[in-house]
Amino acid sequence: MSIMKKSIAGAFGVALGVAAFLPATASAAPVDACQAPFGRDAVTGECSATSDVSSAAAAYGNATADANRNALALALGLNGGVAGSSAVGFAAPAAIAFGPGSVAEAIGLNPGLSIAIAGPGATITVDSLGGVTCDGPGFAGDLTTLKACIGQN
């Protein structure tokens, strides 16, 4: 296994570990989980994840994640939130939407890390080409462009 695949596998393992410790939803209903490492597709309930053989993607809850060309994508849409993450070419974006009406979108097109976290009622986006936007409570940051925003109520 190449160093890149080992790195992506390690990051994917960390992402899964973080997701395992997220708080349960108020209704205690199970959260849909879709994990797609190294060329797999997964669709379960409200989540979907796809990746090519060099990448890994994971989505939990109402979320979609897509990773290609040595990338890693993570999306968590919990407690009424909707999240989407898309990555190519050594990018590793994460989108986390938590609470009713929250929307988080993270698009990684350049090598590096980025994150979008949306609270209830917020729309938060990070796009490695288009920048970051915060509408409502949340945070977006891109380590490749060094752009960030913090949204408030």
Buried (B, 14 or more C-beta within 10 A) or exposed (E): EEEEBEBBBEBBEEBBEEBEEBEEBEEEEEBBBBBBBBEBEBBBEBBBBBBBEBBBBBBBBBBBBBBBEBBBBBBBBBBBBBBBBBBBBBBBBBBBBBBEBBBBBBBBBBBBBBBBBBBBBBBBBBBBEEBBBBBBBBBBBBBBBEBBBEBEE
